[in-house]
Amino acid sequence: MVDVAREPYPRKIRILHWTIVGLILVQWISAGWMEEFFRRVRDQPVGVLPDNAGAIIHALFGASILVLMLARLVIRIKSDAPGPPRDLSRPLWMLSLANHLAFYAVLVAMPLTGLASLYFARDFAAAHVALKNLLLALIALHVAGVAYHMLVLRDGALWRMLKR
């Protein structure tokens, strides 16, 4: 395994990572406006577009996350990413891999279920909310992993996403 402190992720992946993090933060903040929109149009046919700025932002940024995640997936497949830290146990490496794969799946599925709830059937909103809860759990696990690398292992893993 490599010294992760010396081998950052490719620049494109780092830019996409932090851009998506920012967009997720905006989604979390704007979710209430989208929920309010759905309450108002509950009995209307699908295809009614959001009519308040917060809901519009939520829909547009959700679609942006989908596009960026697909780009990130393509770039990730085509580029070499650094290996796991030297001293990381196999169970922790497997947990990290599962967490990252789940991020990819959830961050593609969430925008799809959001769009589907607008254009196909309101029933997709329940799946969207369930995915939101899963995403929050994945974020908590990811942040715990970063803290573990920083405070316990002290292996420099965080710097792979911060180096220029």
matplotlib code that plots the C-alpha trace (Angstrom):
import matplotlib.pyplot as plt

x = [0.0, 1.1, 1.8, -1.5, -0.2, 1.9, -0.6, -3.7, -6.8, -6.7, -7.6, -10.8, -12.1, -11.2, -13.1, -16.1, -16.1, -16.1, -18.6, -21.0, -20.5, -21.5, -24.5, -25.6, -25.5, -27.7, -30.1, -30.3, -31.1, -33.6, -35.4, -38.1, -39.1, -39.5, -41.5, -43.8, -44.2, -45.2, -47.7, -49.4, -49.5, -50.3, -53.7, -52.5, -51.3, -47.5, -45.6, -46.4, -43.1, -41.9, -43.0, -40.9, -37.2, -36.1, -37.9, -36.5, -33.0, -33.6, -34.7, -31.9, -29.2, -30.5, -30.2, -26.7, -25.7, -26.9, -24.8, -21.7, -22.0, -22.2, -19.1, -17.4, -18.2, -16.7, -13.6, -13.2, -13.3, -10.8, -8.3, -6.0, -6.9, -4.5, -4.8, -5.9, -3.6, -0.8, -2.1, -5.8, -7.2, -9.1, -12.5, -12.1, -11.0, -14.2, -16.3, -14.8, -15.3, -18.9, -19.5, -18.1, -20.1, -23.2, -22.5, -22.3, -25.6, -27.5, -26.3, -27.5, -30.7, -31.7, -31.9, -33.7, -36.4, -36.7, -37.2, -39.6, -41.7, -42.1, -42.7, -44.0, -45.6, -45.7, -45.1, -41.4, -41.1, -41.2, -38.2, -36.5, -36.9, -35.7, -32.6, -32.1, -32.0, -29.6, -27.4, -27.3, -26.2, -23.5, -22.2, -22.0, -20.1, -17.8, -17.1, -16.4, -13.9, -12.2, -11.9, -10.5, -7.9, -7.0, -7.1, -6.3, -4.3, -2.8, -2.1, -2.7, -5.7, -7.7, -5.0, -5.7, -8.9, -7.3, -4.0, -3.7]
y = [0.0, 3.6, 6.5, 8.3, 11.6, 11.8, 10.5, 12.8, 11.9, 13.2, 16.9, 16.3, 13.9, 16.4, 19.2, 17.0, 15.8, 19.2, 20.6, 17.8, 18.3, 22.0, 21.0, 18.5, 21.2, 23.4, 20.5, 19.9, 23.6, 23.9, 20.6, 22.3, 24.5, 21.4, 19.6, 22.7, 22.7, 19.0, 19.6, 22.3, 20.2, 16.9, 16.6, 18.0, 15.9, 15.2, 17.6, 20.7, 22.5, 24.1, 27.7, 29.0, 29.8, 27.3, 24.4, 25.5, 25.6, 22.1, 20.6, 22.2, 21.4, 17.8, 17.5, 19.0, 16.4, 13.6, 15.0, 15.5, 12.1, 10.4, 12.4, 11.5, 7.8, 7.9, 9.8, 7.5, 4.4, 5.9, 7.3, 5.8, 6.6, 6.1, 2.8, 2.4, 3.6, 1.1, 0.2, 0.0, -3.3, -5.4, -5.0, -1.2, -1.1, -3.1, -0.8, 2.2, 0.6, -0.2, 3.4, 4.9, 2.5, 3.3, 7.1, 6.6, 4.6, 7.0, 10.1, 8.8, 7.4, 10.4, 12.8, 10.2, 9.6, 13.4, 13.9, 10.9, 12.4, 15.6, 14.0, 10.4, 9.7, 11.4, 8.0, 8.3, 11.0, 8.4, 6.6, 10.0, 10.7, 7.2, 7.8, 11.1, 9.3, 6.8, 9.6, 11.2, 7.9, 7.5, 11.1, 10.4, 7.2, 8.9, 11.8, 9.3, 7.5, 10.8, 11.5, 8.0, 8.6, 12.0, 11.3, 7.6, 6.4, 9.8, 8.5, 11.7, 10.2, 13.4, 15.3, 13.2, 15.2, 18.6, 18.7, 21.0]
z = [0.0, -0.5, 1.7, 1.2, 2.5, -0.7, -3.2, -3.6, -5.6, -9.2, -9.3, -11.2, -8.6, -5.8, -7.5, -8.1, -4.5, -3.0, -5.5, -4.8, -1.0, -1.5, -3.6, -1.0, 1.7, -0.5, -1.0, 2.7, 3.3, 0.5, 1.2, 3.2, 0.3, -1.9, 0.8, 1.1, -2.7, -2.7, 0.1, -2.0, -5.2, -3.6, -5.4, -8.7, -11.6, -11.9, -14.1, -12.2, -11.8, -8.6, -8.3, -5.4, -5.6, -2.9, -4.6, -8.0, -6.6, -5.0, -8.3, -10.4, -7.9, -7.6, -11.4, -11.2, -8.6, -10.9, -13.8, -11.6, -10.0, -13.4, -14.5, -11.3, -11.8, -15.4, -14.2, -11.2, -13.4, -15.9, -13.4, -10.9, -7.3, -4.4, -2.6, 0.9, 3.8, 4.6, 8.1, 7.4, 8.4, 5.8, 7.6, 7.7, 4.1, 3.2, 5.3, 3.5, 0.1, 0.9, 2.1, -1.1, -3.3, -1.4, -1.9, -5.6, -5.7, -3.4, -5.0, -8.4, -7.1, -5.1, -8.0, -10.1, -7.5, -7.0, -10.7, -10.9, -8.1, -10.1, -13.5, -13.1, -9.7, -6.3, -4.8, -5.6, -3.0, -0.2, -1.8, -2.1, 1.6, 2.5, 0.4, 2.2, 5.5, 4.1, 2.8, 6.2, 7.7, 5.0, 5.6, 9.4, 8.7, 6.3, 8.7, 11.4, 9.1, 8.3, 12.1, 12.7, 10.0, 11.4, 15.2, 15.6, 12.5, 11.7, 8.2, 6.2, 4.4, 4.5, 2.6, -0.5, -1.0, 0.0, -1.9, -4.9]

ax = plt.figure().add_subplot(projection="3d")
ax.plot(x, y, z, "-o")
ax.set_aspect("equal")
plt.show()
